[in-house]
Each structure stands twice: as structure tokens, then as C-alpha cells.
Amino acid sequence: MHQHVPGAAVSHCGVTVLAGSRDESANEIGLAHFIEHCLFKGTKKRRAFHILSRLDAVGGEINAYTTKEETCVYGSFMTAHYPRAVELISDILFNSQFPSKEIEREKDVILDEINSYLDTPAEQIFDDFEDVLFAGHGLGHNILGDSKSVKSFKKKNIISFLENNYTSDKIVFSSVGDISENRLSYLLDRFFADYELKEGNKRPVSFRKVEPRQLVEKKEIFQAHFVMGAPAYSVYDDRKTALVLLNNILGGPAMNSRLNINIREKYGFAYNLDSTYTPYSDTGAWIIYLGTEAASIDRCKKLVFKELKKLREQALGTRQLHQAKLQLKGHISLGQESRVNVMLGLGKSLLIFDKIDTIAEVNHKIDAISEGELLEIANDIFAEEGLSSILYHPTAAH
């Protein structure tokens, strides 16, 4: 999928693979992320240094990330270097050799990353919470894995995961920049056509809801950290857009969200406070997070539940709904200003939906949302009896 931007000095392209931590078996936790790192450790014709230098040498950059459901390798570069970028991504994807010495060396890097994350309770609590929310399922896997799993990885594990998950139905190439479709097609034929991937037949195990749980953990930390939430709608659910809008109203990125105004601004309780909704292929995760002084945590929780109750019981007025829709449309339009995010979004949308919605189509979906629909969704997702939570509580005052 390509979006031509005439005159763009900087361009972006990448490969997105519909394979992430949810596709790991019980003895592979962290493997999808580990593979993302190892893809840069040597190919048939390049050592690690030459991979990293290939775009860096001309002022560009190569990068990658892993999520619960996808892995992406992408580059940003001056437009004149499209051939260099496309060839490098192809080489990484199809010719990586995974040298044993590099695998062992990268284990230490990942272990340091895990330890760094364990030192950051505001990050760790999200992974612990998703393990509760998706208990016993791959979606609950920590993307980084743990020290035991990472230390166990061998080249044969990497090859097996790639063969099972990097299949023809799970990979797309996306691009945003100043290159014609004909020229880009030529580059793809030149650098991708000689490689064959086997057809996919593996499907992820579907998630089934588990009983909600509420956990409290004592930790040697300064602040209390609290996360609560529930499973939510999948990317294919017609209610997805309405939940995005509702979450924006509750605790989205804007400073005028209800949680921010009525907890942070009114009382000064929580500097870090937000609400997120992440849709997956067969479910989703709606999560509220806040960090505050231990003495304020109970008051903060009561205020959060108060806001949830309002959304369950009080329909938005016509003016409020109109403003909320305008705000969400604005956020989406601002997101289109980042061309690298547009490129990544094109790849993901094509993999999941086999099509790309225009801004006009997205806005039409937003305009169709009614007050009654938001009220129904609030009662479905925000119901107190369906919520799980984790509280990290300081062991003592510092």
C-alpha cells in the first residue's frame, strides 16, 4: 500500500507482519520481540554493523517494534534513497541468519531491557494487569518475556516461529513518500519477488472472558499505582468507533477529559492519569491508569468510579456530543500529520481489513454515533461488576 506525497523530502516505508506476542506458545513467551531484535544481527551479505549503518550513513534510520499482534520493520530516509531502504528491509526480512554468538549477546540486551522495565512500576503494572485481564491466553503475555524464557531461546526456536507465523497472508509492505507507484512496484519486484513464503494456516487462539479479579501488591515504591479495566470490543466490532469516542471523553489525550478535569485539575491528586482503549482482532482492552500519593489513592478511586457512573447513567447532551465528535476528528486529523504513523497505519489496516478508510469515511462513522449508543456502551464496558484491577501500594512512607 502506497501513499504518494509529491515533493516530500523525507519518505517512509516498512513491512508489517501480523505476528506478535499473542502467537507465542507457553515456552516461547518473549520470542516475537526477541526475533525483532535478532533480525538486525546479520544477513547472508551483511553483518550487524552494516545493517545499522546502511540508512544511518545517508541520514536515515531503520527501526522496528513488536506488539501483541504485529511486528514491524521500517525505515525513514531522504526520498532519493528509496532503493536503499527497500533493499535493506527485504534483506533483513528474508536473509537474516541469526548467528549463535549474536543471539547470546542479544539475550543480555533483552534482559537489561526487562530489568529496566521492572524498575518502572508505571510500565510494569500494565503488563501485570493484562496478564490478569487475559489470564491463560497469549494476549496476556509480556511482550518482553521474562529472564527464564529469554535465556532459553535458540536459533531453532526462531526459525520455527518464523515458519509458523511469517506467512504470505500475514505480511504487507506500506509506503508514504514522493515516489510513483510504478517506480515503487519496480523496486518491490526487484528486491522482494525472488522470495517465496509458505501459505498461512495458523490462526490465533480466540480469547474467552475470564472472571474479573482485584489484586493489591505491596512494593518498595514512592507512589501508589492503580490500573483498572475490562475486556472490550475487537477491531471488527461496529461499536469500536463509539468506544473510542467515549474513552476520549472519559480520559483520552485531551486536557479537558473528565478524569483530568475532575481529579487532576480540581484536586491535584494525580499527575499521571489516563484512559486507553486498544482493540485486538478478537477482543480489546479498556484500561484506566493513575499514579498518586498512597494517602490519596482511595479518594482517587472513588472519583474514578463517580465519573464512570455518570457516563453509565447520564446521556450526553446534543452540544456535548457535538463537541466530543469535533475533538476526536481533530485528534485523528492531527495524527495524519505524522507521515511515519500514516505509513504504519496503512500497513496495519491493510492486514486487518484489506482496505484503507479515508478520513471522510472515518468522520462519517463518528457523525453516526448517538447519545443512546454511548450510554449502552458505557453500561456494557464500564459496569463495576466486570472490572478487574491491580494496585501497587508502597510498603511504607518514604
N, C-alpha and C positions, 0 to 999 in steps of 0.2 A: 504494500500500500504506500503510495507516494503523494505528497502534497507539494506542488511546485510553488516556490516563492521567488518570483523574478527579482533579481537584484540583491538577493541575500548574500552577504559576505561570509556568513557562517552557516554551515549546514549540519544536519544530524541524521544518523541512520543507525539501525540496530536490528538484532534478531531477538524475538521474544519466544520463549518455549513454555508451553503450558505444562510445566512440571515444577513442583515446589516441595515444601516440607510435608504436605499432606499425602504425597505419593510415596513416602518412605515407609518401609516395614518397621517392625518393632526393634530390629537390630541395626537400623540404618538412620536413626534419629540424628539430624545434622548433616546428612550426606549430601543433600541437594545444595546446601550452602557451601560445603567443603569442595564440591565439584566446581562451583562458580569460581572459587579461588584457584583451583588447580588447572583450570582452562588456560591460565596465563603463565604456566610454568614450563612451557616448551612444546614446540610442534616438530613436525618432520624436518623443517628447514630453519626454525628459529629457536634460540634459547630465550629464557625468561627476559633477560635484559633487552634483547632485540624486539620482543613483543611490546614491552613497555615503552621503548624508545621510538617505535615506528611512527606513531602520531605525535608524541611529545616533541620529536625532533623538528616538526613543522608547526609547532604551536598549538596542536590539537590535544585531545585527551581520549583515552579509552577507559571505559568503566563497566561495571556490572552490578547487579543486585539480585537477591533471592527473596521471594515472599512465600506465603503459604501455598500459592497456586502457580507461580510462574518464576522463571529465571530469565534474565535479560542481559545481553552483552551489546553495548552500544558505544558510538563514538561521536564526538563533536569536533569540528575541524573547519579550516578555511575551505570554501567551496571548491577551489581548484584541486583539492586533494581527495575528491570523491573516490577515484580509483584506488588510492592507497587505503582508504578506510574500508571499502567494500572487500578488498582482497584480504586485509588483516582479519576482519570479522569472520570471513569464510575460513581462513587458515586456523583460527582459534577454535571454531566450532567443529571442523571436520578432521583436523590433523593433530590435535593435541595428543601427546604421547604419555603424559603423566609419569615422569621419571620417579623412581622409588625414592631417591635422595630428596627430590623436591617435595614429594608427598610428606615425608617425615619432617622436613623443615617447616612445611606449611601447617602441620599439626600444632607446632609451638605457637605460630601466629594466631591460630584459631583459639587455642587455649588462653592466650593473653587477652583475646577479644572477649571470651567468656568471663574471665576474671574481672575485666573492666566493667562488664555489664552487671556482674554480681555486686560490684561496688556502687552501683547506681540504682537505688531502690525504686525510683520513679520509672525506670525502664523494666526492671525485673518483675515488678508487680503485674505488668500487663501480660507477660508470658505465663506467670503463675496463674493469673486469672483465666486465660484462655485454656489452660490445662484443666481448670475446673469447669469452664463453660462447655468444652468439647471433650469431656473426660472419656478416655478409652478410644479416641478417634484421632486420625492423623492431623486434623486441624488443631489439635491441642499440642502438637509437637513444638518444642522450642526450635526456632529456625537455626540457631547456632549449634544445637545439640548439647551434650554435656561431656565432661572430660573423659568418661569411660567410653562413650560411643566414638568420640573423635579419635582417641588413641587406637581404636580397633580397626580403623579403615585401612584397606589395602587397595592396590590397583584393581584387583578383580571385582571389588565392590563397586568401584567407579564405573568400570566397563559394563557390569550387569545393570546398574541403574540407567546408564545412558541407553543401552539397548532396549530396555523396557519402557523408557519414558521420552527419549528424544526421537520421536517417530514422525513420519511425514504429516500426519494430521494435527500435530501439536506445535508446528514451527511456522512463524511468519517473519517476513522482512518488512520493515517500515522505514520511511524516509521523509524528511522535511528539508527542503533546500532548493537552491537555484540550479536544477538540472532537469532536462526534459525527460519525459517518461521513456522515450526511445533510447536515449543515452543510458539511462539507468537500467533499462531492460538488457542492453548490450553488456553492461558491467556484470549484471547478475548471471547472464548466460555464460560469460567468460569465467567467472570465479565460483559459481555455485552449481552449474549444470552437470559437471562431471561426478558429483557425489549423489549416491542413492541412499535413501533412508528406508528402513523397512516400514510397512504399513502398521499403524497402531491398532491394537486390540485390547489394550488395558484401560479400564475405566476406574476412577477413584471410588472407594467405598463411600456410600452415601451416609450422611450424618443423621442420627436419630437423637432427639432431645433426651437429656438426662435430667434427673431431679435437681432442682436448684440447691446450692449449698452456700453457707455463710461461714467464712473462716477468719480467725484472728491469729496473727503471728507476732510474737514479741521479737524485736530486733534492736540491735545496738545502733540506733539512728537518732537524728536530732528531731526530725519532723515525723508526724503521722502521715501515712499514705493510704488512700482509700480508693478502691475500684469497685464498681457495681455495674451490672448489666444483664443482658439476656440474649439468647439466640434471636436472629432477626431474619429479614427477607433475603432471598437469593438475588443474584443479578438478573434472573429471568422473571421475577415476580413483578406483576403490574403495579404493585404498591411501593416499589422501591423508590421512585422519584418522590412520592409523598412523604416517605420516611426521611429522605434526605432533607426535605424542606422542614419537617417537624424537628429534626435534630438540629438544624441550623437555628431555628427559633429558640430551642432549649439551651444549647451550649456550643454552637458552632464557632467558626473563627472570628466572627464579628464581636467588637467590644460591647455591643448592645444586646447580646444574647441574655436570656433570662437568668441563667446561672451566674453570669458575670456581673450583671447589674445588681441582683438581689443577694449575692453572697460576697463577692469580692469588693464591689464598689460601695455597697451600702454598709457593710460591716468590716471590711478589710481583713476577712478571715483567711482567704486562700489566694496566694499569688498564682499558683498553678492550678488551673481549673478548666476542664473542657469536657465535651461530649463528642463521641465519634461513632460513625456507622460505617462498617466495612462489609459490603456484600461479597459472598463467595458463590461458587457455581451451584450449590445446593442448600445453602443456608446463609447466615450473615452474623455479624457480631455488633451489637449496640452496647457501648461502654461509656460510663462517666468516670472521670478521674479527678481527684483533688489531693493536694498536699497542704497540710496546715499544722499549727501547733497542736500538741497532744491534748491540751486543755480545751481546744475549740472543736475537736472532731465530732463530738456528739451533736453540738449545735449545728455544725455544717451538714451533717447527715439529715437532720430534721428539716433544714431549709431546702435540701435537695428533694426530699420526699414531698415537701409542700409544693414545689414547682411541678413535680410530676403529677400530683393530684389535680392541680389547676388545669393542666393540659388534658387530663382524663375527663374532667367534669365541666369545663367551660370552653365552649366553642369560640374560635377566634371571630372577631367582628370583621365585617367586609373590608374596612380600611386596614386593619391589622394584617389580614391575609394578603391584601394587595401589596402592602409594603414588604412583607416577607418574601413574596414572589419576586418583586423587583430586586431585593437584596441577593437572592440566590442566583438570579440571572446575571447580576453584576459580577458575583464571585466566579461564575463559570466563564464569563467573557474575559475577566482578568486572567484566568488560568490559561486562556488561549494565547496570551502574550508571550508565554514561555514556549518557544518552539521545540525545545527538547522534550518538554512534557507533552506537547501535542504529538510528537513522533512516538513516544512511549504509549500514549493513549490510543493512537491509531493501531498499533500492533496488538494491544490487548483487546480492543473492540472487535478487530477482525477475527481474532482467535475465538472469542466467546460468542459473538453474534453473527459473524460472517458478513458484517456490514458496518458502515460508519454513519451515525446520526449527525445531521447538520445542527448548527446552533439553533436554527429556526425550528427544527423538529423537537429539540430538547425544550426550547421555550414553550412550544405548544403543549407538551406534556405537563410542564409546570402550570401553565394557564388553566389546564383542565382540572386541577386539584380543587376540591371543595372543602368547606369548613367541616362538613359531616364526615368526609373521608379521613381528615386529620384526627377527628375525635375518635373514630373507630380504631385507627391505628394506635393512638395513644393508649386506649384501653386494652389493646392486644399486646403491645410490646412493653408498655410501662407499668403493667399490673404488678403490684408489690409481691404477690404470691409467686410470681415467676422469676424473680430477680435473684441472682447469685451475687456474692460479694467477697472481697478479701480486704482486711485491714492489717497494715503493718503498724504496730504500735511500739513506740520507744520503750525499752526496758526500764528506763528511769530518766528523770530530768537531767539534762546536761548543763 
